[in-house]
């Protein structure tokens, strides 16, 4: 069951690695396919070498994705085992991705595919496609989830998606939320007990920090980098970005 699913999912994830004319991309791009097996609680139980290379915090030995964990207590398992998959996902995509996994585990679908932004231990990002499929056990509920992540093309902005430090002060966060909700300077000043000059000072600081030319671009940039939560109103800044 698992080998067939792996072949199918790797083919699905690899679709983006082949152009419309059928020409394959370079070998090093094609080889970066991260495979992991999760239990129903989305805890990482098995993974392949590419997965370790991207997400383990220390050098990990090559492990067969289908093999059981080593029983020899003298063999140290990679530190990625036992972690929840959601901890590897950037806050900007975590909530919608977890909803997809919930539907998978509830049996409302047998697989899904989506784009993903994941975090490496260094704070860098892994961007690309993710395909997940439920693995049946003896009962009606899935026994495991097989996940395949195919890395995409990196861009100059990738480093900005996951900041290596918290960018926003508490007051910056509240002002950003107000701007995203459509408030102008005067109501923002009244709500936050600031002068209009004080609000404008913080707005200018936000424009500089997020490299945005105006307020509309500031909000778009904040959503793009995951600083504002998706699917909630009024807008809220993700806690990971607040000092």
C-alpha positions as CSV (number, residue, x, y, z in Angstrom):
1,X,0.0,0.0,0.0
2,X,2.7,2.5,1.0
3,X,5.0,1.9,-1.9
4,X,2.2,2.5,-4.4
5,X,1.1,5.6,-2.6
6,X,4.7,6.9,-2.6
7,X,5.0,6.3,-6.3
8,X,1.7,8.1,-6.9
9,X,2.4,11.0,-4.6
10,X,6.0,11.5,-5.9
11,X,4.6,11.6,-9.5
12,X,1.9,14.1,-8.3
13,X,4.4,16.3,-6.5
14,X,6.8,16.0,-9.5
15,X,4.3,17.5,-11.9
16,X,5.6,20.9,-11.1
17,X,9.1,19.8,-11.9
18,X,8.3,19.2,-15.5
19,X,7.4,21.9,-18.0
20,X,4.5,21.9,-20.4
21,X,6.8,20.7,-23.1
22,X,7.8,17.7,-21.0
23,X,11.3,19.0,-20.4
24,X,12.5,18.1,-16.9
25,X,14.2,20.6,-14.6
26,X,17.8,20.3,-13.4
27,X,18.7,17.2,-11.5
28,X,19.4,18.9,-8.2
29,X,15.9,20.5,-8.2
30,X,14.2,17.3,-9.2
31,X,15.9,15.4,-6.3
32,X,14.7,17.6,-3.5
33,X,11.6,15.6,-2.6
34,X,10.9,15.5,1.1
35,X,8.9,12.4,2.2
36,X,7.6,11.8,5.7
37,X,5.1,9.5,7.4
38,X,2.9,11.0,10.1
39,X,0.7,9.2,12.7
40,X,-2.9,10.3,13.1
41,X,-1.8,13.0,15.6
42,X,0.5,14.4,12.8
43,X,3.6,13.4,14.7
44,X,6.6,12.6,12.4
45,X,7.5,8.9,12.6
46,X,9.5,8.2,9.4
47,X,11.2,10.4,6.8
48,X,13.7,10.3,4.0
49,X,17.1,11.9,3.7
50,X,15.9,15.0,1.9
51,X,13.4,15.6,4.7
52,X,16.2,15.3,7.3
53,X,18.4,17.6,5.2
54,X,15.8,20.4,5.3
55,X,14.3,20.0,8.8
56,X,16.6,18.1,11.2
57,X,18.8,20.3,13.4
58,X,21.7,17.9,13.3
59,X,23.2,15.5,10.8
60,X,20.9,12.5,10.4
61,X,21.8,9.1,8.9
62,X,20.0,7.9,5.8
63,X,16.8,6.2,6.9
64,X,14.4,4.1,4.9
65,X,11.0,5.8,4.9
66,X,9.2,2.5,5.2
67,X,11.5,0.9,7.8
68,X,10.5,0.8,11.5
69,X,12.5,3.0,13.9
70,X,15.7,1.4,15.0
71,X,15.3,-0.7,18.1
72,X,19.0,-0.5,19.0
73,X,19.1,2.1,21.9
74,X,22.6,2.9,21.0
75,X,21.4,4.4,17.7
76,X,20.3,8.0,18.1
77,X,17.2,8.8,16.1
78,X,17.2,12.2,14.3
79,X,15.6,14.9,16.5
80,X,12.9,15.5,13.9
81,X,11.2,12.3,15.0
82,X,8.4,12.8,17.5
83,X,7.8,16.4,16.5
84,X,4.4,17.6,15.2
85,X,4.3,18.4,11.5
86,X,2.5,21.7,12.3
87,X,5.6,23.0,14.0
88,X,7.4,22.9,10.7
89,X,4.8,25.1,8.9
90,X,5.0,28.9,8.6
91,X,2.3,30.7,10.6
92,X,0.9,32.2,7.4
93,X,-0.3,28.8,6.1
94,X,-0.6,26.8,9.3
95,X,-4.3,27.2,9.9
96,X,-5.6,26.4,6.4
97,X,-3.1,23.5,6.1
98,X,-4.3,22.0,9.5
99,X,-7.9,22.2,8.2
100,X,-6.9,20.1,5.2
101,X,-5.3,17.5,7.4
102,X,-8.4,17.4,9.6
103,X,-10.6,16.6,6.6
104,X,-8.1,13.9,5.6
105,X,-8.1,12.3,9.0
106,X,-11.9,12.5,9.3
107,X,-12.2,10.5,6.1
108,X,-13.8,13.3,4.1
109,X,-11.1,13.0,1.4
110,X,-8.3,10.6,0.8
111,X,-5.6,13.1,-0.4
112,X,-5.0,16.7,-1.0
113,X,-2.4,18.9,-2.7
114,X,-1.5,22.5,-1.8
115,X,1.4,25.0,-1.7
116,X,3.4,25.2,1.5
117,X,5.8,27.5,3.3
118,X,7.8,25.6,5.9
119,X,10.4,26.6,8.4
120,X,13.9,25.1,8.7
121,X,15.7,25.1,12.1
122,X,17.9,28.0,10.8
123,X,14.8,30.2,10.3
124,X,15.1,29.9,6.5
125,X,12.1,28.9,4.6
126,X,11.2,25.9,2.4
127,X,8.7,26.8,-0.3
128,X,7.0,24.5,-2.8
129,X,4.2,22.0,-3.1
130,X,2.8,19.5,-0.6
131,X,0.8,16.4,-1.3
132,X,-0.7,14.3,1.5
133,X,-2.6,11.0,1.4
134,X,-4.3,8.9,4.1
135,X,-2.9,5.4,4.7
136,X,-5.6,2.9,5.6
137,X,-5.2,0.6,8.6
138,X,-7.4,-2.2,9.9
139,X,-10.1,0.2,11.1
140,X,-12.1,2.9,9.3
141,X,-9.8,5.7,10.4
142,X,-6.5,6.4,8.7
143,X,-3.5,4.7,10.3
144,X,-1.0,7.2,9.0
145,X,-0.5,10.1,6.6
146,X,2.1,10.1,3.9
147,X,3.4,13.5,3.0
148,X,5.5,14.5,0.0
149,X,6.9,18.0,-0.3
150,X,8.5,19.2,-3.6
151,X,10.8,22.3,-3.2
152,X,10.0,25.1,-5.6
153,X,12.0,27.9,-7.1
154,X,13.5,30.3,-4.4
155,X,13.2,34.0,-4.8
156,X,15.0,37.0,-3.3
157,X,12.0,37.6,-1.0
158,X,12.1,34.1,0.5
159,X,14.3,35.2,3.4
160,X,11.8,37.9,4.2
161,X,8.9,35.5,4.5
162,X,10.3,34.1,7.8
163,X,12.1,36.8,9.8
164,X,15.1,35.7,11.8
165,X,13.9,38.1,14.5
166,X,10.6,39.5,15.7
167,X,9.9,42.5,13.6
168,X,7.1,44.4,15.4
169,X,6.6,46.1,18.7
170,X,3.2,45.7,20.4
171,X,2.1,49.2,19.2
172,X,3.3,48.5,15.7
173,X,1.2,45.3,15.7
174,X,-1.9,47.2,16.8
175,X,-1.4,49.9,14.2
176,X,-0.9,47.3,11.4
177,X,-4.1,45.6,12.5
178,X,-6.0,48.9,12.3
179,X,-4.6,49.8,8.9
180,X,-5.6,46.3,7.7
181,X,-9.1,46.9,9.0
182,X,-9.4,50.1,7.0
183,X,-8.9,52.7,9.8
184,X,-7.3,56.1,9.0
185,X,-4.9,58.1,11.2
186,X,-7.5,59.9,13.3
187,X,-9.5,56.8,14.5
188,X,-6.3,54.9,15.0
189,X,-4.9,57.7,17.2
190,X,-8.2,57.8,19.2
191,X,-8.2,54.0,19.6
192,X,-4.6,53.7,20.7
193,X,-4.4,56.9,22.8
194,X,-1.7,58.4,20.5
195,X,-1.4,61.7,18.8
196,X,-1.8,61.8,15.0
197,X,1.9,62.5,14.7
198,X,2.6,59.4,16.8
199,X,0.5,57.2,14.6
200,X,2.2,58.6,11.4
201,X,5.6,58.0,13.0
202,X,4.8,54.3,13.6
203,X,3.2,54.0,10.1
204,X,6.5,55.3,8.6
205,X,8.4,52.8,10.7
206,X,6.2,50.0,9.5
207,X,6.6,51.0,5.8
208,X,10.4,50.9,6.3
209,X,10.5,47.6,8.1
210,X,8.2,45.8,5.6
211,X,9.7,47.6,2.6
212,X,6.3,48.9,1.4
213,X,5.8,52.2,-0.5
214,X,2.3,52.9,0.9
215,X,-0.4,51.7,3.3
216,X,-2.1,49.4,0.8
217,X,1.2,47.8,-0.1
218,X,2.0,47.5,3.6
219,X,-1.2,45.4,4.2
220,X,-0.5,43.2,1.1
221,X,3.1,42.7,2.2
222,X,2.0,41.8,5.8
223,X,-0.4,39.1,4.5
224,X,2.2,37.8,2.0
225,X,4.9,37.3,4.7
226,X,2.4,35.8,7.1
227,X,2.4,38.6,9.7
228,X,-1.5,38.9,9.5
229,X,-3.7,35.8,10.1
230,X,-5.7,34.5,7.2
231,X,-9.4,33.9,7.5
232,X,-10.1,36.1,10.6
233,X,-11.8,39.5,11.1
234,X,-10.8,41.9,12.4
235,X,-7.2,41.3,11.2
236,X,-4.8,40.1,13.8
237,X,-1.0,40.0,13.8
238,X,0.5,36.6,14.3
239,X,2.2,36.4,17.7
240,X,5.4,35.1,16.2
241,X,6.1,38.5,14.7
242,X,5.6,40.6,17.9
243,X,8.6,41.3,20.1
